[in-house]
Amino acid sequence: MTQAPFTAMATHPEPDLSGRRLGDYQLLRRLGRGGMAEVYLAEQLSLRRQVAFKVLKSNLALDAAYVRRFHNEAQAAAKLVHANIVQIHEVGCIDGTHFIVQEYVAGQNLKQVLVRRGSGLEAAPAANIIRQVAAALHKAAEQKIIHRDIKPENIMLAPSGEVKVADFGLARVVREGEAVNLTEIGITMGTPLYMSPEQVEGKDVDPRSDIYSLGVTSYQMLAGRPPFDGETPLAIAVQHLRNEAIRLETLRPDIPSGLCRIVHKMLAKNPQDRFQKPADVLKELRTLTITGLGEEWQNDLAGWSTTEMVTEGEGRTEATQMLATVLIEQKKLRAQRVRWGLAALCMILALPLGVGIAYLTRPKPLLSAAASNSLQVPKLQSAKLQYYDAFFSPSEEAWKAVAKYFPPTANIDNQLWSRRASRRLGEYYLNQGDLENALATYKSLSGLEETAQEFRVGGLAGEAIVFDRRNQDKEVRDRLPKIKEQEMYLVDDFLKGEVDRLTAKYASGNR
């Protein structure tokens, strides 16, 4: 029996489990909810790490079929060990609560980035995101797993530049020619805005359906809007079946034609006309020449395997590094051209002097530049753009550039973005283990005027984190009540999660 694609199940409010402890996990706060489960930010106490804790809804937990599908989801996703896929850590049941513990990705999803930006991305960062998502889908296809819900909300962008595909809750596993659906009647099959034509019609799907959804997502990422829109899910679905999207070249003439061609091929109505597997998307991307992309990832893919892309204790892989370094490489190229121009001029005037200047101003290798943190950050058009430039290529200098180029005393807009940059700078110092500079940065925020509650409470939260890492319990306890009084103004997700962790930690008497 063909499943109706847009049926919905009646739901009842779920109890908020925030504050509860289940086994090794302290549930901190609810992050979101879906058709089958609710997701909490939690701390795994034994490892002192934050995780995403997915709980099967209580009304579904009474149905053995849903419990089976919930665990099937975990088993399917757990196979996918890959740098660009959110990892599953554990699946279990405690006191009747069925749960999946998975990697928590601190950062934003692609939808949030696009909404805040208000327009499409440039070609280089967009191509890097497409590449990393395609790599994730290739790994899934190797394991005969189809995601079925690729969309901007399920593409996580970490501050480090990592791109991770999340939520295999609608996955389909194919075993020995038999399709095993992890969803049945009552569970929405994907999101209409991003569904492939065959998915809309309720037909069998294969990896080419995920490629179509990636095409829709890529189109939105470049055009700043989806290829199709409508007042109802049905209206959108009909357009996926019948209409052709406006050519990207028309909307964004600045985008390389090769990248536009790849996106539209992914959007082909007939699966036979699309790329036949995610690896084909990767191979086609390899042929593109896009300013800022660099050449490292364009090596020959003969014999290429996803096992080469799995993180094994070395931090970020090449694919991960690409998104984070795109803007850095662009800056290096601009600075390099300037230096070469000066050197050439000096050589014309005086060859010996020119040789000396060329030596002194020679461009540093990428690793050397990163190690010395001597990167010169160019000034952009506004404080907001400067902030997002730092977001995609975070460094001490990049975050400081927001206030440097756009003094907060000049206007309210500059003040807002420079203070947000300071908050991110504090987080950057924490990640670097530089507690002294982190504390100084957070103190500058906590000492702001009383009307700046959002930043004052963020500063207090940052101070508490630093003191906790220094094992200065009294200072942490002094700040927690003040933070709780102003918790409504605490908007930073990282700081929220840390405050929840500290509250649970110090309330439990561990300190």
C-alpha positions in Angstrom: 0.0 0.0 0.0 1.4 3.4 -1.0 1.9 5.7 1.8 0.2 9.1 1.7 3.0 11.6 1.7 1.4 14.4 3.7 -0.5 12.6 6.5 0.0 13.9 10.0 -0.3 12.3 13.4 -2.2 13.9 16.2 0.2 14.8 18.9 -0.1 15.8 22.6 2.2 18.0 24.6 5.2 16.1 25.9 6.5 16.6 29.4 9.6 18.7 29.6 12.4 16.4 30.8 14.9 19.3 31.3 16.7 18.9 34.6 16.2 15.1 34.8 19.0 12.6 35.0 18.8 9.4 32.9 21.7 7.1 33.6 24.9 8.8 32.7 23.1 11.8 31.2 21.9 15.0 32.7 19.3 16.6 30.5 19.8 20.4 30.4 17.2 21.9 28.1 15.0 21.0 25.1 16.5 21.9 21.7 13.6 20.9 19.5 11.0 18.4 18.5 10.1 16.3 15.5 7.4 13.8 14.4 8.7 10.9 16.5 11.0 12.4 19.1 12.1 15.4 21.1 15.7 16.4 21.4 17.5 17.7 24.5 20.9 19.2 25.1 22.5 16.9 27.7 25.7 16.4 29.5 27.3 12.9 29.5 28.6 13.0 33.1 31.3 10.3 32.8 33.0 12.0 29.8 32.0 15.6 30.7 30.8 16.3 27.2 27.7 17.8 25.7 25.5 15.5 23.6 22.1 15.7 21.8 19.7 13.4 23.6 16.8 12.2 21.4 13.8 10.8 23.3 11.0 8.8 21.6 7.6 10.5 22.3 5.8 8.9 25.2 2.6 8.1 23.2 4.7 6.3 20.6 6.7 4.5 23.2 3.6 2.4 23.9 3.6 1.0 20.4 6.1 -1.7 19.8 6.2 -0.9 16.0 7.3 2.7 16.7 9.9 1.5 19.2 11.3 -0.9 16.7 11.5 1.8 14.0 13.1 4.2 16.5 15.8 1.7 17.3 16.2 0.8 13.6 16.9 4.5 13.0 19.7 4.4 15.5 21.1 1.2 14.1 21.0 2.6 10.5 22.7 6.0 11.5 25.2 4.3 13.7 26.8 2.6 10.7 27.6 6.0 9.2 30.9 6.9 10.8 32.0 9.9 8.8 33.4 13.4 9.3 30.3 15.0 7.7 27.6 13.0 9.5 26.4 13.6 13.0 27.6 10.6 15.0 25.4 8.2 17.1 27.0 7.5 20.5 24.4 5.2 22.2 20.9 3.9 22.0 19.0 2.6 25.0 16.0 2.6 27.3 15.9 3.8 30.9 12.7 3.8 33.1 10.6 3.3 29.9 12.3 6.2 28.1 13.7 5.2 24.8 16.6 7.4 23.7 19.3 7.9 21.1 22.5 9.8 22.2 24.2 11.6 19.3 26.9 14.1 18.7 26.0 17.7 19.6 27.1 20.2 17.0 27.4 23.6 18.5 26.8 26.2 15.8 24.0 27.0 13.3 22.2 25.2 10.6 22.3 26.3 7.0 18.7 27.7 7.2 19.7 30.0 10.1 22.7 31.3 8.2 20.6 32.0 5.1 17.9 33.7 7.0 20.4 36.0 8.8 22.3 36.7 5.7 19.2 37.5 3.7 20.7 36.5 0.4 22.5 33.6 -1.3 26.1 32.6 -0.5 29.1 33.2 -2.7 30.2 30.4 -5.0 33.2 29.2 -3.0 31.5 28.5 0.4 28.5 27.2 -1.3 30.6 24.7 -3.3 32.3 23.6 -0.1 29.0 22.9 1.6 27.7 21.0 -1.4 30.8 18.9 -1.4 30.7 18.0 2.2 27.0 17.1 2.1 27.6 15.0 -1.1 30.4 13.2 0.8 28.0 12.4 3.6 25.4 11.1 1.1 28.1 9.0 -0.6 28.9 7.3 2.7 25.2 6.7 3.3 24.7 5.3 -0.2 27.7 2.9 0.5 25.7 1.6 3.5 22.5 1.4 1.3 20.9 4.2 3.4 18.8 7.0 1.9 18.3 10.1 4.1 15.0 11.3 2.5 15.0 14.7 4.3 17.9 16.7 3.1 17.2 20.4 3.7 19.0 23.4 5.2 17.7 22.7 8.7 19.5 19.3 8.6 22.8 20.7 7.5 24.8 21.9 10.5 27.6 24.4 10.2 30.0 24.4 13.1 32.1 27.5 13.8 35.2 25.5 12.9 33.9 25.1 9.3 32.7 21.6 9.6 29.5 20.6 7.7 27.5 17.8 9.2 24.3 16.1 8.0 21.9 15.5 10.8 18.6 13.6 11.4 18.4 10.2 9.6 15.0 9.8 11.3 13.3 9.3 7.9 16.1 7.0 6.6 15.4 4.0 4.4 17.6 1.0 4.6 17.9 -1.4 1.6 19.0 -4.9 2.5 19.5 -7.5 -0.2 17.1 -5.9 -2.6 14.5 -5.4 0.1 13.5 -1.9 1.1 12.9 -1.4 4.8 11.1 1.8 5.6 11.7 3.4 8.9 8.5 5.4 8.6 5.0 4.3 8.0 1.5 5.9 7.9 1.3 8.9 10.2 4.9 10.0 9.9 5.5 12.8 7.4 7.8 11.6 4.6 10.2 14.5 4.3 9.6 18.2 3.8 7.5 19.2 0.7 9.8 22.1 -0.1 12.7 19.8 -0.8 11.1 16.5 -1.9 12.0 14.8 -5.1 9.2 14.2 -7.6 9.2 10.4 -7.0 9.1 11.0 -3.2 6.1 13.3 -3.7 4.3 10.6 -5.7 5.0 8.0 -3.0 7.2 5.9 -5.3 10.3 3.9 -4.3 13.3 6.1 -3.8 17.0 5.6 -4.1 20.1 7.8 -3.6 19.1 10.0 -6.6 16.2 11.3 -4.5 18.7 12.6 -1.9 20.6 14.2 -4.8 17.5 16.0 -5.9 16.9 17.4 -2.4 20.5 18.5 -2.3 19.9 20.3 -5.5 16.9 22.1 -4.0 19.0 23.0 -1.0 21.9 24.1 -3.2 19.6 26.3 -5.4 18.3 28.0 -2.2 21.8 28.5 -0.9 22.9 30.3 -4.1 19.7 32.1 -5.1 18.6 33.0 -1.6 15.3 31.4 -2.1 14.0 27.9 -3.0 13.3 27.0 -6.6 9.6 26.5 -5.8 7.2 28.1 -3.3 3.5 28.1 -2.6 0.8 28.6 0.0 0.3 25.0 0.8 2.5 21.8 0.8 0.4 20.4 -2.1 1.0 23.5 -4.2 4.8 23.2 -3.7 4.7 19.4 -4.4 2.9 19.9 -7.7 5.6 22.3 -8.8 8.3 19.7 -8.1 6.4 17.4 -10.4 5.6 19.8 -13.2 7.7 23.1 -13.2 11.2 23.8 -14.1 13.2 26.2 -11.8 14.3 29.5 -13.1 17.9 29.2 -14.2 20.4 30.2 -11.6 22.5 32.0 -14.2 19.5 34.4 -14.6 19.3 35.1 -10.9 23.0 35.1 -10.1 25.1 35.9 -13.2 28.1 36.1 -10.8 28.0 32.3 -10.1 30.2 30.2 -12.4 28.2 28.5 -15.1 29.7 25.1 -14.2 28.3 25.3 -10.6 24.9 26.3 -12.0 24.9 23.4 -14.3 25.6 20.9 -11.5 22.8 22.3 -9.4 20.3 22.1 -12.3 21.4 18.6 -13.1 20.6 17.6 -9.5 17.2 19.1 -10.0 16.2 17.0 -13.1 12.7 15.7 -12.8 13.6 12.3 -14.2 16.0 10.4 -11.9 17.7 9.0 -15.0 18.7 12.6 -15.9 20.3 13.4 -12.6 23.7 12.3 -11.2 23.3 8.6 -10.6 25.2 8.6 -7.3 26.6 11.2 -4.9 30.2 10.3 -6.0 29.3 11.6 -9.4 28.4 15.0 -7.9 31.8 15.0 -6.2 33.6 14.2 -9.4 31.8 17.0 -11.3 32.6 19.5 -8.5 36.3 18.5 -9.0 36.3 19.9 -12.5 35.3 23.4 -11.4 37.7 26.3 -11.0 36.3 28.7 -8.4 38.2 31.6 -7.0 39.0 30.9 -3.3 38.5 27.1 -3.5 42.2 26.2 -3.7 43.4 23.1 -5.5 44.0 20.6 -2.8 40.6 18.9 -3.0 40.6 18.7 -6.9 43.1 15.8 -6.9 42.2 12.8 -9.0 39.5 10.7 -7.3 40.4 7.4 -8.8 40.1 4.7 -6.1 38.7 7.3 -3.8 36.8 6.0 -0.7 34.9 7.7 2.1 37.2 6.0 4.6 39.8 8.6 3.6 37.5 11.3 4.9 36.8 9.9 8.4 38.2 11.9 11.3 40.7 9.7 13.2 42.1 11.9 16.0 43.5 14.6 13.9 40.7 17.1 14.2 39.4 18.4 10.9 39.8 16.6 7.6 40.7 18.4 4.4 37.0 18.6 3.5 36.3 20.1 6.9 39.1 22.6 6.6 38.0 23.8 3.2 34.9 25.7 4.3 36.8 27.3 7.2 39.7 28.4 5.0 37.9 29.6 1.9 37.8 33.2 3.0 41.3 33.0 4.5 42.6 31.9 1.1 40.8 34.7 -0.6 42.4 37.2 1.8 45.8 35.6 1.3 45.5 35.9 -2.5 44.5 39.6 -2.2 47.4 40.3 0.1 49.8 38.3 -2.1 48.9 40.3 -5.2 49.5 43.5 -3.4 52.9 42.4 -2.1 53.9 41.1 -5.5 52.9 44.4 -7.1 55.0 46.3 -4.7 58.0 44.0 -5.2 57.8 44.3 -9.0 57.7 48.1 -8.7 60.7 48.1 -6.5 62.6 45.8 -8.9 62.0 48.2 -11.7 63.4 51.1 -9.6 66.3 49.2 -8.1 66.9 45.5 -8.6 68.8 44.8 -5.4 66.2 46.7 -3.3 63.5 44.9 -5.1 64.9 41.5 -4.4 65.2 42.5 -0.7 61.6 43.6 -0.5 60.4 40.5 -2.4 62.2 38.4 0.2 60.8 40.3 3.2 57.3 40.4 1.8 57.1 36.8 0.4 53.7 35.1 1.3 53.9 32.7 4.1 52.7 29.1 3.7 49.1 28.5 4.9 50.1 26.5 8.0 52.8 29.0 8.9 50.4 31.8 8.6 47.8 30.0 10.7 50.3 29.2 13.3 51.6 32.7 13.7 48.1 34.2 13.5 49.5 37.0 11.4 46.7 37.0 8.9 45.7 40.5 7.9 41.9 40.8 7.9 40.5 43.0 5.1 37.8 45.5 5.9 34.4 44.7 4.5 31.4 46.9 3.8 29.6 46.8 7.2 30.0 45.5 10.7 27.5 42.8 10.0 29.5 41.4 7.1 32.7 41.7 9.1 31.1 39.6 11.8 30.0 36.9 9.4 33.4 36.9 7.7 34.8 36.1 11.2 32.2 33.5 11.7 33.3 31.5 8.7 37.0 32.0 9.3 37.3 32.5 13.1 40.5 33.8 14.6 41.4 36.3 17.2 42.3 39.0 14.7 39.1 38.3 12.7 36.8 38.8 15.7 38.7 41.9 16.8 38.4 43.4 13.3 34.7 44.0 13.8 35.3 46.7 16.5 38.6 47.8 14.9 37.0 48.7 11.5 33.6 49.6 12.8 34.0 51.4 16.2 31.1 50.7 18.5 30.9 54.4 19.4 30.0 55.4 15.9 26.4 54.1 15.8 24.1 51.5 17.3 24.6 49.0 14.5 28.4 48.9 15.0 27.8 48.6 18.7 25.6 45.6 18.3 27.9 43.6 16.0 31.0 44.5 17.9 29.5 43.2 21.2 28.4 40.1 19.5 31.9 39.7 18.1 33.3 40.1 21.7 31.0 37.3 22.9 32.3 35.1 20.1 35.9 36.1 20.9 35.4 35.0 24.5 34.2 31.6 23.1 37.2 31.5 20.8 39.6 32.0 23.7 37.8 29.3 25.7 38.2 26.8 22.8 41.9 27.8 22.6 42.4 27.2 26.4 43.3 30.9 26.8 41.4 31.4 30.1 43.1 34.8 30.9 42.0 36.5 27.7 38.6 34.8 27.9 38.0 36.2 31.4 39.1 39.7 30.3 36.8 39.6 27.3 33.8 38.4 29.3 34.4 40.9 32.1 34.3 43.7 29.5 30.8 42.5 28.6 29.5 41.9 32.2 30.6 45.5 33.0 28.4 47.1 30.3 25.5 49.4 31.1 22.4 47.9 32.7 20.3 48.3 29.5 22.6 45.8 27.7 21.2 42.8 29.5 21.9 40.4 26.7 25.6 41.1 26.8 25.9 41.6 30.5 24.4 38.2 31.3 26.5 36.7 28.6 29.6 38.1 30.2 28.6 36.8 33.6 28.0 33.3 32.1 31.4 33.4 30.4 33.1 34.4 33.7 31.4 31.4 35.4 32.7 29.1 32.8 36.2 30.3 33.2 36.1 30.1 37.0 34.7 26.6 36.7 37.6 25.5 34.5 39.9 27.1 37.1 38.1 25.2 39.9 37.2 28.4 41.6 33.9 27.2 43.0 33.0 30.2 45.1 33.2 32.6 42.1 31.0 30.2 40.1 28.4 30.1 42.9 28.5 33.9 43.2 27.6 34.3 39.6 25.0 31.6 39.0 22.1 33.4 40.9 22.8 36.6 39.0 22.7 34.7 35.7 19.5 32.9 36.6 17.9 36.3 37.4 18.6 37.5 33.8 18.4 34.1 32.1 15.7 35.4 29.7 18.3 37.6 28.1 20.8 34.7 27.6 20.5 34.2 23.8 23.8 32.5 23.0 23.3 28.8 22.6 26.8 27.9 23.7 26.5 30.0 26.9 23.0 28.6 27.5 24.3 25.1 27.4 27.2 25.8 29.7 25.0 27.6 32.2 22.6 24.6 32.3 25.6 22.4 32.8 27.0 24.5 35.6 23.5 24.8 37.3 23.1 21.0 37.3 26.7 20.4 38.4 26.6 22.8 41.4 23.0 21.9 42.4 23.9 18.2 42.5 26.5 18.8 45.2 29.3 17.6 42.9 31.1 20.8 44.1 
